[in-house]
Amino acid sequence: RATSSRYPFRRDLEKAIAELQKDYFVAASILGPWEYVRHLVGEGVNSVLRLVYRDPGMLSYVFDRVGSFLAKVSETLEQLGTDAVWVWDDLAYKNGPFISPQHYRRFVMPQHERIVQPFRKRGKPAILHTDGNVKLLIPHFIEAGFTALQPLEAKADMDVRELKALYGDKLAFIGNIDARALALGPEAIKREVESKVPVAAKGGGYIAGSDHSVPPDVSLSNYLYFVELVKRVGTYPLRR
């Protein structure tokens, strides 16, 4: 097992991380507890939601077991020298979270805390990827120990300008450039980037990026224009 110091692949991974760090920031990518559990207990989100009410004790047990495993994975990857932990855990629909803040705190948050703890105790960042509208959960993400949120899905009414004003002293932000604008061409891209990047980048704590996976209808020329525009608008010192 990679968590064992005697496992030969562990040494290879440690060397690979060190080599990559000569040029890159290397994050440990971990599938989150919600994603694991929704596959373990049935056929996706609805199976978990039913158990919240029908058998919360059993659901807590499953989350705890998954959390124990993921905490060990996180600890191992931190020991191997990675720069941050990046947890992938989609927790929301377009209009709001799958579960209430109270249920997040009961079932998911304790596992998030365990996963980020090996990195946070050494002052390393903890990034959470979650699609959808998670505004109601953001204060709880911060309490769990996350230091950055990604991708801020614009289609789900997530706006980095609003979030920066509310949480910019506690949380960094990654993304929020509407992928639909990237497909429309330079004018739409320019409006999107120039309206968000200067505001979000002010004072630091923002990495520009698309609000979701870049779709296939985004041309290479559009994407390269986006990258160059972000470099122009978002390079410090900011132009405005």
MARVEXVEX-730759 format. One record per residue: y, x negated, z of N, C-alpha, C in turn; residue in three letters. Coordinates in steps of 0.02 Angstrom, whole numbers, plus 50000, padded with zeros to 5 digits. Layout:
# MARVEXVEX-730759
YXZYXZYXZAla...
***
This chain:
# MARVEXVEX-730759
499404995850000500005000050000500634995650000Arg501144997949966501764994049961502094993350029Ala501944997950076502244997450142501914992050185Thr501364989150162501024983850198501284977050175Ser501414972650223501664965950207501144961950169Ser500504964050170499974960350137499864962750065Arg500204967950045500114970649978500464966249927Tyr500114963349877500424958449832500994961249791Pro500954967649772501484970649732502144970649768Phe502124970849834502734970749875503124964349862Arg502784958749858503124952349845503434952249775Arg503074955049726503334955449658503954959749655Asp503944965349692504514969849693505124966549726Leu505004962849779505544959349813505874954349766Glu505474950749728505744945949680506144949449625Lys505874955049601506224958749548506894961349571Ala506924963849633507554966349661508054960649666Ile507844954949691508304949249698508564946949630Ala508134947149579508344945149512508864950049484Glu508734956449492509194961549467509874961149503Leu509864959249566510484959149605510964953649583Gln510734949249540511194944249512511724947549468Lys511554953349440512004956849394512134964149413Asp511714967049455511754974249466511724976049540Tyr511994981949554511914985349619511244989049615Phe510784987449660510104990149656509994995349712Val509915001549692509795006949740509055008849742Ala508805010349801508125012949809508135020349793Ala507775022349741507765029349718507175032949750Ser507325038149789506805041749826506855049249812Ile506305052249791506285059449784506315062549853Leu506755067549861506895070149927506375074949954Gly506425076750018505925080950051505895087950022Pro506465090850003506445097549974506035097549909Trp506145092449868505785092149804505035091449815Glu504845087249864504125086549878503825093049903Tyr504165096149952503875102049984503815107849936Val504305108749892504275114549848503695113949798Arg503455107949786502865107149744502215107649785His502255105849848501655105949890501445112949911Leu501925117349924501755123749955501655129449905Val501755128149841501665133549793501985132149727Gly502295137149700502575136749632503335136249633Glu503605131549671504315130349668504715133349725Gly505355134549712505845136449763505635142849799Val505425147949762505265154349794504715153749846Asn504245149349834503705148349883503975145649948Ser504445141049944504755138450005505155143850040Val505545147650002505965152850032505555158150068Leu504985159850042504555164650076504305161950143Arg504135155550144503885152550206504425151850259Leu505045151350238505595151050287505545156850336Val505335162650311505295168650353504585170350374Tyr504095169150330503405171250346503045166350392Arg503175159950384502825154950425503265148750435Asp503815149450471504275143750479503955137950517Pro503485139450561503145134050597502745129550550Gly502375132650506501985128750458502455124850412Met502995128050390503475124750346503785118750380Leu503955119450443504235113750481503735107950484Ser503095109650493502575104550496502535100750429Tyr502545104450374502505101250308503105096750297Val503705099250313504305095050305504255088750348Phe504005089450409503955083750453503475078450426Asp502905080650399502425075950372502705072350310Arg503025076150267503345073150208503895068350230Val504295070450279504825066150303504585059650332Gly504015059850367503725053650395503545048750339Ser503245051350287503065047150230503685044250196Phe504185048450183504785046150148505195041350191Leu505195042250256505545037650300505235030650297Ala504565030450292504225023950287504375020750219Lys504385024750166504565022150100505275019250102Val505735022950132506425020750136506485014150176Ser506145013950232506155007850273505905001850234Glu505365002750198505074997350158505554994950104Thr505854999650068506314997750014506944994450041Leu507154996350100507724992850131507534985750149Glu506944984950177506704978250196506644973650135Gln506504976650078506434972650016507114970549988Leu507654973050018508314970550000508734974949956Gly508534981149944508944985549902509614986849935Thr510114988349893510804988849915510984995649944Asp510615000849926510765007649948510145011949939Ala510155017849969509635022749956509945028649918Val509585030949867509815036549825509275041949827Trp509435047349861508945052849872509075058349821Val508535060449788508585065649736508285072049763Trp508725076949776508505083049810508935088949788Asp508745092349734509135098049710509085103849760Asp509655106049786509655110749841510055117149827Leu510245118349764510685124049753510615127149684Ala510795133449681510895137049619511605135649594Tyr511785138849540512465138249513512985140849561Lys512815146049599513315149349642513245147749716Asn512765143849736512695142249806512015139349822Gly511905137249885511285133949905510675138549902Pro510095135549895509465139249900509375142149969Phe509585138450020509495140450090510155140050126Ile510195143550182510815143650222510915136850255Ser511535135450277511635129250315511185128850377Pro511065134550409510635134550468509925132350451Gln509665134950395508985133050375508965125950349His509505123650316509535116650296509475112150358Tyr509845113950410509845109850471509155109950505Arg508815115550500508165115950533507615112250496Arg507585113150431507015110650392507145104050356Phe507715103450324507835097850278508235092150310Val508755093950346509205088850373508855083650416Met508385085550461508045080350501507685075150458Pro507425077250401507085072550357507585068250319Gln508135071150298508665067050267508905061650315His508995063550378509215058650428508715052850434Glu508085054450434507575049250440507565044650379Arg507685047550321507665043550259508255038850254Ile508845041150273509445036850264509525031950321Val509205033250378509325029150438509195021650428Gln508655019450395508565012250387509135008850350Pro509455012350305510015009550267510665010050306Phe510785015750338511415016650373511485011950432Arg510925010550466510985006250525511164999050506Lys511094997450442511294990850417511934991250375Arg512274996950379512914997750345512864998650270Gly512285000650245512195001550173512315008850154Lys512545010150093512685017050072512055021350066Pro512155027850074511625032850063511905038250017Ala511615038849958511865043349906511395049249899Ile511675055249893511275061249882511425064149814Leu510895064949774510955068649711510715075749724His511145080549709510935087549711511345091549661Thr511005094949616511345099249569511565105749603Asp511955109649566512165116149591512775115849636Gly512945121649664513525122249707513315121349780Asn513465115549808513245113949876513835113549924Val514385116849908514975116249950514835117950023Lys514435123150035514285125150104513895119950143Leu513555115550108513115110650141513445103850150Leu514015102650119514315095950120514445093450191Ile514735097350236514835094750304514175092450337Pro513635095850321512985094250350512685087950317His512825087050252512615080750219512955074750253Phe513595075550268513965070150300513665068650369Ile513515073950406513225073050472512535069850468Glu512165071350415511495068350406511525060850392Ala512115058450371512185051250359512325049250288Gly512385054150242512535052450173513255050150167Phe513365045150124514035042450114514305043850044Thr513895046649999514115048249932513715054149905Ala514045058149862513735064149833513785063849758Leu513245065749723513195065449651512745071049627Gln512845074349571513325072949517513925077649516Pro513995082249565514565086849567514605091049503Leu514145095649497514065099449435514655104049422Glu515045102249372515645106249355515465113349336Ala514895114349304514675120949284514525125449344Lys514445122349402514305126049464514915126349509Ala515505125649480516135126249517516235120649568Asp515935114849555516075108949596516645105149563Met517175103749600517765100449574517945094549618Asp517905088549591518005082549630518715082249659Val519195085349626519875085249653519915089149718Arg519595094849720519565098849781519175095249835Glu518605092449817518165089249866518485082849894Leu518845079349851519185073249874519695074849928Lys520065080249918520565082249968520245084250034Ala519655087350031519325089750091518925084350127Leu518595079950089518105075450120518185068150099Tyr518735066550065518815059750038518825054250090Gly518965055950153518955050850206518255049750234Asp517785053950213517105053450241516565052350189Lys516725053850125516215054050074516485051350008Leu516075047449973516245045349905515925050249856Ala516195050349795515965055149745515785051749680Phe515265054249648515015051449585514915057249536Ile515235056749477515115061749425515695066449414Gly515525072849400515985078549392516335078849325Asn516215074149279516485074849212516025079649173Ile516285085349155515895090749125515545088449062Asp514875088549063514495086249005514625090448943Ala514845096648953515015100948895515615098148858Arg516085095248895516675092248863516485086148821Ala515985082448844515775076548807515515078348738Leu515255084348731514985086548666515535089048619Ala516115090848647516625094148606517065089248567Leu517105083048589517505078248552518075075148592Gly518435070448562518935066548597519465070548634Pro519725075848605520255079648639520005082748704Glu519415085848702519135088848762518955083548814Ala518685077948791518515072448836519145069748870Ile519675068948831520305066248858520585070848912Lys520575077448899520825082148949520415081849013Arg519765081549005519325081449064519425075049105Glu519425069449072519475063049107520165062249139Val520685063549101521365062449127521565067349181Glu521235073149183521395077949236521025076549301Ser520475072749298520065071649357520065064449383Lys519985059649339519885052849362520475050049402Val521105050749381521645047949422521675050949492Pro521535057449498521545060649564520965058249607Val520365058349578519775056449616519755049049634Ala520035044949590519995037649601520525035149649Ala521035039149663521575036849706521305035049775Lys521425028949796521195026649861520465024449863Gly520135024449805519435022449801518965028149816Gly518315026649815517825031649833517625036249777Gly517685033949714517475038149658517175033849603Tyr516605036149576516305033149516516265038649464Ile516605037649408516605042749355515925043049321Ala515735049049303515105050049268515025057249249Gly514535058849209514425065749189514155069849247Ser514265076349243514065080749298513335082849295Asp512975080149247512265081649239511995076649188His511365076949174511095072649121511485073749056Ser511625068349021512005068948959511565072448907Val511785078348882511365082248837511315079248767Pro510815081248729510715078248663511255079948612Pro511675084848626512205086448578512825082248587Asp512805077348633513355072548641513225066748594Val513675065648546513575060248498513715053548530Ser513445048348500513565041548526514305039948524Leu514655041848472515365040348467515755043948522Ser515575050148537515915053648592515785050248658Asn515175048148669515015045048733515365038248741Tyr515385034348688515735027948692516485028948702Leu516765034148672517465035748683517575037448757Tyr517125041348785517165043048856517165036848900Phe516705032248887516655026148927517295022048923Val517555021148863518165017148855518765020548887Glu518795027148883519345030848914519325030248990Leu518735030749019518675029849091518895022949112Val518715017949074518935011049090519695010549088Lys520005013849039520735013549033521075017349090Arg520835023249103521165027649152520975025849224Val520365023449233520115022549301520085015549327Gly520335010749289520345003749313520915002749362Thr520784999449417521304998049466521704991949446Tyr522364991749459522754997249488522825003149439Pro522785009249466522825015149424523505015549391Leu523515018149330524135018549293524585024249316Arg524285029149349524685034549376524345037549437Arg
***
